[in-house]
Amino acid sequence: MQTKQVAETFNVSRSWARRVKQRRNETGETTHRPMGGPGVTIVDREQLASFVRQHPDATLAELRDLLGVDCALSTLCKALKKLGFTFKKTIHAAEQDRPDVVQRRTQWRSWAQNTDAQRLIFIDETWAKTNMTRLRGRAPRGERLIDKTPHGHWKTTTLIAALGLEGMRCSTVVDAAVIGDVFEAFLEHVLRPQLRPGDVVVMDNLSSHKRARVQEMIEASQAKLRYLPPYSPDLNPIEMIFSKVKQKLRSLKIRTQTVLWQSMQAVLDTVTASDAINCFRHAGYTLRVE
């Protein structure tokens, strides 16, 4: 039968019929060959999971080389999804792996599990500038994305805030870095009126936080002071609130300091008790159900 007749009989292209005839003449094979490239077998998936745990920052191409397989990168991506691996941020302070820091963090978690989260108040500082803009966006394939931001002339503002389980306890903005005198003024005039007997004020080990006057003012309000373990911002739920604040400020592209101050406070005003609860849980704190 001619190639044209085969193609018409089986409703296939002439080129496909020609390849089948050629394969039959050369090898005697007439069965259908599977389409697509090789996949990742069950054994390969077990190896893949092992490699990812050992090299969590490896690219798909690097994982393919480690496995020694010949497959599409999309195949590896699908295999990783089936195995439950997702792509996420990897960075944390390398000092967290030091034995002394590991011990301090373990002790902290043990203490936190036995402490009423309703009593915890987390304090921290963050900054914002009048040249902030979003770091990423979209553009047609092959074209650079260019946004505009002031160069060389901007103002920096520092936000000091306190977060409790019910939401933001208090906050203030200052046109300066947070030195000891500035932080003490925040405690005296902003935080202390919000403290209740039995509250536990938590902060990091910044030098301005460790003045003797800091502990005196907090204890004068019948509250207690606790310092986080070193290199442990992940244990401070207010960090997630600050991330939300900066994300919003980048989208607004604020260029004057007055509007920057107003916008920072406006974003904090949107923080709900539900937001605070989620931040506490994400930071590893156990909430008591009454």
Secondary structure, 3 states (H helix, E strand, C coil): CCHHHHHHHHCCCHHHHHHHHHHHHHHCCCCCCCCCCCCCCHHHHHHHHHHHHHCCCCCHHHHHHHHCCCCCHHHHHHHHHHCCCCCCCCCCCHHHHCHHHHHHHHHHHHHHHCCCHHHEEEEEEEEEECCCCCCCCCCCCCCCCCCCCCCCCCCEEEEEEEEECCEEEEEEEECCCCCHHHHHHHHHHHHHHHCCCCCEEEECCCHHHCCHHHHHHHHHCCCEEEECCCCCHHHCCHHHHHHHHHHHHHHHCCCCHHHHHHHHHHHHHCCCHHHHHHHHHHCCCCCCCC
